[in-house]
Amino acid sequence: MKELRVTISPASSKNEVCEQMADGSLKVCVTAPPVGGKANTAVIALLAKHLGIKPYNISLKSGKTSKKKVFIISL
C-alpha cells in the first residue's frame, strides 16, 4: 500500500492531473462539483486512469470534505 497526497481543484474546466506541488502532492483538476462526493469519485477515476490501475485499488484515507486529501493505493 502506498499513500498519495492530492490537492484537488473541483469544478474546473477539464479533468487532468495538473502539476506536482512543492510539498510533493499532486494537483488534480476535475469538472465535478464538490457536492455529495462527486468530486472525490471523479478524482479516484482520474487517478486510476493516470496510474493505469483499476478505481477499486484507490481509496480515500482522509480529507473527505477538504481540498487536501490522502488516498491509499493498493495493488
Residue pairs with C-beta under 8 A, 6 or more apart in sequence:
1 72
1 73
1 74
2 72
2 73
3 61
3 70
3 71
3 72
3 73
4 26
4 47
4 70
4 71
4 72
4 73
5 23
5 24
5 25
5 26
5 68
5 69
5 70
6 25
6 26
6 27
6 28
6 43
6 47
6 68
6 69
6 70
6 71
7 21
7 25
7 26
7 27
7 28
7 67
7 68
7 69
8 27
8 28
8 29
8 30
8 39
8 43
8 67
8 69
9 18
9 27
9 28
9 29
9 30
9 67
10 30
10 32
10 33
10 34
10 39
10 67
11 30
11 31
11 32
11 33
11 34
11 39
12 29
12 30
12 31
13 29
13 31
14 29
14 31
15 29
15 30
15 31
15 42
15 46
16 28
16 29
16 46
17 26
17 27
17 28
17 29
17 46
17 47
17 50
18 26
18 27
18 28
18 29
19 26
19 27
20 26
20 27
21 27
25 68
28 43
28 46
28 47
30 39
30 42
30 43
30 46
31 42
32 38
32 39
32 41
32 42
33 39
34 65
37 64
40 60
40 64
40 69
43 69
43 71
44 55
44 58
44 60
44 71
45 55
47 58
47 71
48 54
48 55
48 57
48 58
51 58
51 73
53 73
53 75
57 73
57 74
57 75
58 71
58 72
58 73
58 74
59 71
59 72
59 74
60 69
60 70
60 71
60 72
61 69
61 70
61 71
61 72
62 69
62 70
63 69
63 70
